[in-house]
Amino acid sequence: MALKDRATLEKAVANATARGITGDTRELLRWAYELLGDSLMMSTAFGKSGMVLLHVIKDLIPDLPIYFLDTGFHFQETLDYANLLKRDWGLNLHFHRPKLYGDAFKEKYGEKLYETNPDLCCHKNKVEPFAELLDQHQGWIAGIRRDQSASRAEAEALEVLETNKLKIQPLVMWTRSRVEDYIADH
């Protein structure tokens, strides 16, 4: 699918906002997929908000590429859980790894870079691999909520970024208790 130019993205966002779909999680996800198709993706670390989105997406957009950043530092239980969700929910889940992974990473940076230089560790294992994913997609779905922190308090459901990427945050107006209620109900 051809990438949309910034003006097209901004016009589409303005129209979606005017139609009021930004407050409806399912409608917003459906709209984003219709707009971006194969250039839309989601990333997740399987937190509560991410799980709500995965639950909705598994039925609404089952082919959506979903990425888990496999840093090489996860508990085996996390990896097993990801594989369980992939199998049982039929998710189009991909494990995306940094260029240097496992023993190669430890050989270059040492056994515990996460302790000696956590910023560099995060940059190499999360920031750079995520940037690779954004280079391949024009939009991504994130489980951001306004009530998570002061820096997220002004987040919008749809944000056109300077990089001509569209950030879709379908749960932006949800609260922690609403997420927990959804999980309990489903």
C-alpha positions, -999 to +999 in steps of 0.1 A: +000+000+000+013+034-009+021+058+019-002+087+026+013+122+025+010+144+056-019+165+042-039+133+034-032+120+069-042+153+086-074+156+065-083+119+074-077+126+111-098+158+110-127+139+093-125+110+118-124+134+147-154+154+133-173+121+128-167+113+165-151+079+160-121+087+181-141+079+212-151+044+200-122+019+202-136-006+177-146+021+151-112+038+155-093+006+149-115-003+119-110+032+105-072+031+109-070-002+091-092+010+063-070+040+059-035+024+062-041-013+055-008-032+055+011-002+066-006-003+100+008-023+129+007-027+167+034-032+193+028-047+226+045-058+258+014-076+270+005-051+297-032-046+306-040-020+280-022-040+254-042-071+263-075-052+259-063-041+224-052-076+215-086-090+225-104-065+203-080-068+174-080-106+173-116-105+161-117-072+143-084-072+124-070-107+127-043-102+101-029-070+117+009-074+123+016-072+160+052-069+172+067-079+205+102-065+211+122-096+221+151-079+238+167-112+249+161-102+286+126-114+290+116-142+314+108-175+297+073-172+310+068-140+290+079-156+258+057-187+266+028-164+272+034-146+239+035-179+220+003-191+238-016-159+227-003-163+192-015-199+191-048-196+210-059-162+198-045-166+162-026-134+165-003-123+136+024-119+163+060-113+154+090-114+177+112-085+166+148-086+179+176-061+179+205-065+155+227-078+182+209-104+203+217-128+230+253-139+233+264-115+205+249-086+225+265-097+257+299-102+240+299-066+228+283-048+258+289-072+287+266-093+308+247-065+326+245-034+304+210-029+318+227-022+352+258-003+341+242+018+313+205+013+312+199+041+287+222+025+262+208-009+268+172+004+262+183+023+231+200-008+216+172-033+226+141-012+223+145+022+206+165+010+176+144-021+169+112-001+172+125+025+148+131-003+123+094-012+126+083+024+121+104+026+090+083-003+076+049+010+086+031+043+085+009+038+115+010+020+148-015+012+175-004+019+211-022+013+244-015+048+257-040+062+282-042+097+295-044+086+331-011+067+330+012+098+336+014+136+334+033+133+301+004+114+286-024+135+300-028+155+267-025+125+244-050+123+215-066+092+200-050+101+166-017+120+163+000+128+130+037+129+139+064+150+122+078+118+107+046+114+087+035+086+109+001+081+124-001+071+160-034+055+169-043+054+207-077+038+209-077+036+247-066+072+253-098+081+272-100+049+291-092+047+328-073+021+346-105+008+362-122+006+328-093-015+315-095-037+346-132-041+342-128-051+306-103-077+315-125-091+343-155-092+319-135-109+291 
